Amino acid sequence: MKHKIWLSSPHLSGKEITFIEDAFEKNWVTSLGENINEFESSLELFLKDGVKVCVLNSATSAIHLALIMLNVSLGDEVITPTFSFVASANPITYCGATPVFIDSEPETWNMCPKALKEAIEDRILKGKKPKAIIVVHLYGMPAKMDEILSIAAEYEIPMIEDAAEALGSRYKNKACGTFGRFGILSFNGNKIITTSGGGALVCHTQEDKDKAVFLSTQARDNVPHYQHSHIGYNYRMSNIVAGIGRGQMEVLEDRVEARRKMHDFYIDLFKNIKGVEVFSEPSQDFFSNHWLSAITVNPEITGKNREDLRLALLEDNIESRPLWKPMHVQPVFADALYYGTDVAEQLFDNGLCLPSGSNLSDDDRSRIKEVITKFFY
């Protein structure tokens, strides 16, 4: 049987083990240590703009902390895209709040500014001004930040920027993750860099970072005994895991370049196949890390559909995956509010994520090309 070609598998640098061994030698096998400090510092230098980073055990934890720090609580409403992974919405419910889902726009597949404004005005009219906005940079593609930030500012609603998929992406040369009141990063096993599992909260002040560290380490008061005046969480990243992150930061730029080359590979592969569009930047204002390369297949033009393509790839032991199923049609959120049209649903029906890993070989690309060419011709 042919070896598996994964959608997006971990790609280590070789240096990770050095930092892990250092933690063992110094006995920093805890949520404190040099690896945490250095990993946070390297992320801050990479993102620029004077940000402060708190590394955590997941991006989901980071979203939850951001909502807590914005005082989101029982009965509040939080706006978030319908077209995203469920982790963008679940933490809203952890706070006892209610998600309000927004459709995508077709250029970046991210939150539609028009639907966002409509939702805010309607919720205010009904006496339920949203407490926060969570915007997502889907598959590494920056959202239309100027328009979204302008709307958030107009209605004085703080924004959380979910850049879990967008480390290394930029909008107008500014790093994704640095636009919002808080930013979110993910280091899950399939991300642009990985710590096996982990995330980070991006803050703009040392005060916010200190509060995030406090809350993520069970909110222990600064006294000799164990005393707690606030509800805390066990969300801090371990020093061992952060060692993997330090090794990964040394190759982050290389990983972004490799993912972008995979996108170029698909651009070339599909250039003569009518009815297939490769997800790409709409203008030079957008720089995507192309964490995942994705396509949409128009069955009326191609006579084919994305599900048949997925199965053809699977037959050759090549992993691909449908685009996110919108949250407003998920069983768990069936009763949630939704604003927009059917852009996200059309993307789900016709879209497919293709193998995008930075560790794919020329032989892997040849196999992918062979299957896709055979399928369409």
C-alpha positions as CSV (number, residue, x, y, z in Angstrom):
1,M,0.0,0.0,0.0
2,K,1.2,3.5,-0.8
3,H,2.3,5.7,2.1
4,K,-0.2,8.1,3.5
5,I,0.0,11.7,2.3
6,W,-1.5,13.8,5.1
7,L,-3.4,17.0,4.8
8,S,-1.0,18.8,7.2
9,S,1.4,16.8,9.4
10,P,3.9,18.0,12.0
11,H,7.3,19.1,10.6
12,L,10.0,19.3,13.2
13,S,13.3,21.2,12.9
14,G,15.6,18.8,14.7
15,K,16.4,21.4,17.4
16,E,13.4,20.7,19.6
17,I,15.0,17.9,21.5
18,T,17.9,20.1,22.5
19,F,15.5,22.5,24.4
20,I,13.5,19.6,25.8
21,E,16.7,17.9,27.2
22,D,17.8,21.3,28.6
23,A,14.5,21.5,30.6
24,F,15.1,18.0,32.0
25,E,18.7,18.7,32.9
26,K,17.7,21.9,34.8
27,N,14.6,20.1,36.3
28,W,12.3,22.8,34.9
29,V,9.5,20.2,34.3
30,T,6.7,22.6,35.2
31,S,4.8,25.7,33.9
32,L,7.9,27.9,34.6
33,G,11.3,28.0,32.9
34,E,13.6,29.3,30.2
35,N,11.8,27.6,27.4
36,I,8.5,29.4,28.2
37,N,10.3,32.7,28.5
38,E,12.3,32.3,25.3
39,F,9.3,31.0,23.3
40,E,7.2,34.0,24.3
41,S,10.1,36.4,23.5
42,S,10.6,34.9,20.1
43,L,6.9,35.2,19.3
44,E,6.9,38.8,20.5
45,L,9.8,39.6,18.2
46,F,8.2,37.9,15.3
47,L,4.8,39.6,15.6
48,K,6.4,43.0,16.4
49,D,4.2,46.1,17.4
50,G,5.4,45.7,21.1
51,V,3.0,42.9,21.8
52,K,3.2,40.6,24.9
53,V,2.6,36.9,24.5
54,C,1.3,34.4,27.1
55,V,1.7,30.8,25.9
56,L,-1.1,28.4,26.9
57,N,-2.1,24.8,26.5
58,S,-4.4,25.5,23.6
59,A,-5.8,28.3,21.4
60,T,-9.3,27.4,22.7
61,S,-8.0,28.3,26.2
62,A,-6.7,31.6,24.8
63,I,-10.1,32.5,23.4
64,H,-11.7,31.6,26.7
65,L,-9.3,33.8,28.7
66,A,-9.7,36.7,26.2
67,L,-13.5,36.5,26.7
68,I,-13.1,36.4,30.5
69,M,-10.8,39.4,30.4
70,L,-13.4,41.3,28.4
71,N,-15.9,40.4,31.1
72,V,-18.1,38.3,28.9
73,S,-20.6,36.5,31.1
74,L,-24.0,34.9,31.4
75,G,-26.6,36.4,29.1
76,D,-24.1,38.3,26.9
77,E,-23.9,37.8,23.1
78,V,-20.6,37.5,21.1
79,I,-20.4,37.8,17.4
80,T,-18.3,35.2,15.6
81,P,-18.0,33.8,12.0
82,T,-20.2,30.8,11.1
83,F,-17.5,29.5,8.8
84,S,-14.8,28.3,11.2
85,F,-13.7,25.5,13.4
86,V,-16.0,25.0,16.4
87,A,-13.2,26.1,18.8
88,S,-14.0,29.7,17.7
89,A,-17.5,29.4,19.1
90,N,-17.3,26.9,22.0
91,P,-15.5,29.2,24.5
92,I,-18.4,31.7,24.2
93,T,-20.7,29.1,25.7
94,Y,-18.1,28.4,28.4
95,C,-18.8,31.9,29.7
96,G,-22.6,31.4,29.6
97,A,-22.9,33.7,26.6
98,T,-24.6,33.2,23.3
99,P,-22.8,33.1,19.9
100,V,-24.2,35.1,17.0
101,F,-23.0,33.8,13.7
102,I,-22.0,35.8,10.7
103,D,-21.8,34.7,7.1
104,S,-18.6,34.9,5.0
105,E,-17.8,37.1,2.1
106,P,-16.6,35.4,-1.1
107,E,-13.1,37.0,-1.5
108,T,-11.4,36.0,1.7
109,W,-14.0,33.5,3.0
110,N,-13.9,35.4,6.3
111,M,-16.4,37.4,8.3
112,C,-18.6,39.6,5.9
113,P,-18.4,43.2,7.0
114,K,-21.9,43.9,5.6
115,A,-23.5,41.1,7.6
116,L,-21.5,42.1,10.7
117,K,-22.9,45.6,10.6
118,E,-26.4,44.3,10.0
119,A,-26.1,42.0,13.0
120,I,-24.8,44.6,15.3
121,E,-27.5,47.1,14.4
122,D,-30.2,44.5,14.8
123,R,-29.0,43.2,18.1
124,I,-28.7,46.8,19.4
125,L,-32.3,47.5,18.2
126,K,-33.4,44.5,20.2
127,G,-31.6,45.7,23.3
128,K,-28.7,43.1,23.1
129,K,-25.6,45.0,22.1
130,P,-22.9,42.4,21.5
131,K,-20.2,42.2,24.2
132,A,-17.3,41.2,21.8
133,I,-16.5,40.3,18.2
134,I,-14.3,37.3,17.3
135,V,-12.9,37.5,13.8
136,V,-11.1,34.5,12.2
137,H,-8.3,34.4,9.6
138,L,-9.5,31.3,7.8
139,Y,-6.8,28.9,6.5
140,G,-4.3,31.6,6.9
141,M,-6.1,34.2,4.8
142,P,-6.4,37.6,6.5
143,A,-9.9,39.0,7.0
144,K,-10.8,42.4,5.7
145,M,-9.5,44.0,8.8
146,D,-9.9,47.7,7.8
147,E,-13.6,47.3,7.3
148,I,-14.1,45.1,10.4
149,L,-12.1,47.2,12.7
150,S,-13.9,50.3,11.5
151,I,-17.3,48.7,12.3
152,A,-16.0,47.5,15.7
153,A,-14.8,51.0,16.5
154,E,-18.0,52.6,15.4
155,Y,-20.1,50.6,17.8
156,E,-17.3,50.4,20.5
157,I,-17.2,46.6,20.6
158,P,-13.9,45.0,21.5
159,M,-12.5,42.5,19.0
160,I,-10.7,39.2,19.6
161,E,-8.6,38.2,16.6
162,D,-8.5,34.4,16.1
163,A,-5.2,34.0,14.2
164,A,-4.9,30.3,15.1
165,E,-4.4,29.4,11.5
166,A,-2.6,32.6,10.5
167,L,0.8,32.8,12.2
168,G,3.1,34.3,9.5
169,S,0.2,35.9,7.6
170,R,0.0,39.7,7.2
171,Y,-2.6,42.3,6.3
172,K,-1.1,45.5,4.9
173,N,2.3,44.3,6.2
174,K,1.0,44.0,9.8
175,A,1.1,40.6,11.4
176,C,-2.2,38.8,11.9
177,G,-2.8,38.4,15.6
178,T,-1.8,42.0,16.4
179,F,-5.0,43.9,15.3
180,G,-7.5,43.0,18.0
181,R,-7.8,43.8,21.7
182,F,-6.5,40.2,22.0
183,G,-5.0,37.9,19.5
184,I,-5.1,34.1,19.4
185,L,-2.4,31.6,18.1
186,S,-2.5,27.9,17.8
187,F,0.4,25.4,17.9
188,N,-1.7,22.2,17.4
189,G,-0.1,19.3,15.6
190,N,-1.3,20.3,12.2
191,K,-0.5,24.1,12.3
192,I,2.2,26.1,10.6
193,I,4.5,25.3,13.6
194,T,3.6,23.0,16.4
195,T,4.3,22.3,20.1
196,S,2.2,19.1,19.8
197,G,-0.6,21.0,21.4
198,G,-0.7,24.5,22.6
199,G,-1.7,28.1,21.9
200,A,-1.0,31.7,22.9
201,L,-2.8,34.8,23.9
202,V,-1.4,38.0,22.3
203,C,-1.8,41.1,24.4
204,H,-0.9,44.7,23.9
205,T,0.1,45.6,27.5
206,Q,2.2,43.9,30.2
207,E,-0.7,44.3,32.5
208,D,-2.9,42.2,30.3
209,K,-0.2,39.5,29.9
210,D,0.3,39.4,33.7
211,K,-3.5,39.0,34.2
212,A,-3.5,36.2,31.6
213,V,-0.7,34.4,33.4
214,F,-2.4,34.8,36.7
215,L,-5.7,33.4,35.4
216,S,-4.1,30.6,33.6
217,T,-2.3,29.4,36.7
218,Q,-5.3,28.9,38.9
219,A,-5.4,32.6,40.0
220,R,-3.4,32.1,43.1
221,D,-3.0,35.2,45.2
222,N,0.5,36.5,46.0
223,V,0.6,35.2,49.6
224,P,2.6,32.4,51.2
225,H,-0.3,30.0,51.5
226,Y,-2.8,28.9,48.8
227,Q,-5.4,31.7,48.6
228,H,-7.7,32.5,45.8
229,S,-9.9,35.6,45.3
230,H,-10.8,34.9,41.6
231,I,-11.7,31.8,39.6
232,G,-8.7,30.5,37.8
233,Y,-7.8,27.9,35.2
234,N,-5.1,25.4,34.5
235,Y,-4.3,26.8,31.1
236,R,-0.5,27.6,31.2
237,M,1.8,25.9,28.7
238,S,4.5,23.6,30.2
239,N,8.2,24.3,29.9
240,I,8.7,21.0,28.1
241,V,6.1,21.8,25.4
242,A,7.6,25.3,25.1
243,G,10.9,23.7,24.2
244,I,9.3,22.2,21.1
245,G,8.1,25.7,20.3
246,R,11.6,27.2,20.6
247,G,12.8,24.7,18.1
248,Q,9.9,25.4,15.7
249,M,10.4,29.2,15.8
250,E,13.9,28.7,14.3
251,V,12.2,27.4,11.1
252,L,9.0,29.4,11.0
253,E,9.9,31.5,8.0
254,D,10.9,28.4,6.1
255,R,7.6,26.7,7.0
256,V,5.6,29.7,5.7
257,E,7.7,29.7,2.5
258,A,7.1,26.0,1.9
259,R,3.3,26.3,2.5
260,R,3.2,29.2,0.0
261,K,5.0,27.0,-2.5
262,M,2.4,24.3,-2.1
263,H,-0.2,27.0,-2.9
264,D,1.8,27.9,-6.1
265,F,1.9,24.2,-7.0
266,Y,-1.9,24.0,-6.9
267,I,-2.2,27.3,-8.9
268,D,-0.2,25.7,-11.6
269,L,-2.0,22.4,-11.4
270,F,-5.4,23.8,-11.8
271,K,-4.6,26.7,-14.2
272,N,-6.2,24.9,-17.2
273,I,-9.1,23.2,-15.3
274,K,-12.2,25.3,-15.8
275,G,-14.6,25.4,-12.9
276,V,-11.9,25.0,-10.2
277,E,-10.7,28.0,-8.2
278,V,-7.7,28.0,-5.9
279,F,-8.2,30.0,-2.8
280,S,-5.9,33.0,-3.1
281,E,-5.3,36.5,-1.9
282,P,-7.7,39.1,-3.4
283,S,-5.0,41.8,-3.5
284,Q,-1.5,42.8,-2.5
285,D,-2.9,44.0,0.9
286,F,-3.2,40.3,1.9
287,F,-0.3,38.0,2.6
288,S,-1.5,34.5,3.5
289,N,0.8,31.8,5.0
290,H,-1.5,29.4,3.1
291,W,-1.6,27.1,6.1
292,L,-4.0,25.0,4.1
293,S,-4.4,25.3,0.3
294,A,-8.1,25.0,-0.7
295,I,-10.2,24.9,-3.8
296,T,-13.8,25.3,-4.8
297,V,-15.2,23.0,-7.5
298,N,-18.2,24.2,-9.6
299,P,-20.0,21.0,-10.6
300,E,-22.0,22.8,-13.3
301,I,-18.8,23.6,-15.2
302,T,-16.6,20.6,-14.4
303,G,-19.3,17.9,-14.3
304,K,-17.5,16.8,-11.1
305,N,-17.9,17.6,-7.4
306,R,-15.6,18.0,-4.5
307,E,-16.8,14.8,-2.7
308,D,-15.9,12.6,-5.7
309,L,-12.5,14.3,-5.8
310,R,-12.0,13.7,-2.1
311,L,-12.8,10.0,-2.6
312,A,-10.5,9.7,-5.6
313,L,-7.6,11.1,-3.5
314,L,-8.5,8.8,-0.6
315,E,-8.4,5.8,-2.9
316,D,-4.7,6.7,-3.5
317,N,-4.2,7.1,0.3
318,I,-4.1,10.9,0.0
319,E,-5.9,12.9,2.7
320,S,-8.1,15.9,1.8
321,R,-11.0,17.4,3.7
322,P,-14.2,19.4,3.0
323,L,-14.1,23.0,4.1
324,W,-15.6,23.8,7.6
325,K,-19.2,23.0,8.0
326,P,-20.9,26.3,9.1
327,M,-21.7,26.6,12.7
328,H,-25.3,27.8,12.2
329,V,-26.1,24.4,10.6
330,Q,-24.3,22.3,13.2
331,P,-26.6,20.4,15.5
332,V,-25.1,21.9,18.6
333,F,-25.9,25.4,17.4
334,A,-29.1,24.7,15.6
335,D,-31.0,27.4,17.5
336,A,-28.3,30.1,17.3
337,L,-28.8,33.5,15.6
338,Y,-27.4,33.9,12.1
339,Y,-26.9,36.9,9.8
340,G,-26.0,36.7,6.2
341,T,-26.9,34.8,3.0
342,D,-25.6,31.4,1.9
343,V,-21.9,32.1,1.1
344,A,-20.6,29.8,3.9
345,E,-23.0,27.0,3.0
346,Q,-21.9,27.2,-0.7
347,L,-18.3,27.0,0.3
348,F,-18.9,24.0,2.4
349,D,-20.8,22.3,-0.4
350,N,-18.1,22.9,-3.0
351,G,-14.8,23.4,-1.2
352,L,-12.0,21.0,-0.4
353,C,-8.7,21.4,1.5
354,L,-5.8,19.7,-0.2
355,P,-2.5,18.4,1.2
356,S,-0.5,21.4,2.3
357,G,2.3,20.3,4.6
358,S,5.7,21.9,4.5
359,N,7.2,18.4,4.5
360,L,5.7,17.1,1.3
361,S,8.2,15.7,-1.1
362,D,8.4,15.9,-4.9
363,D,7.2,12.3,-5.1
364,D,4.2,13.3,-2.9
365,R,3.4,16.2,-5.3
366,S,3.7,13.9,-8.3
367,R,1.1,11.5,-6.8
368,I,-1.3,14.3,-6.0
369,K,-0.9,15.7,-9.5
370,E,-1.4,12.3,-11.1
371,V,-4.7,11.6,-9.2
372,I,-6.1,15.1,-9.8
373,T,-5.2,15.1,-13.5
374,K,-6.7,11.7,-14.0
375,F,-9.9,12.8,-12.1
376,F,-10.6,15.9,-14.2
377,Y,-9.4,14.5,-17.6
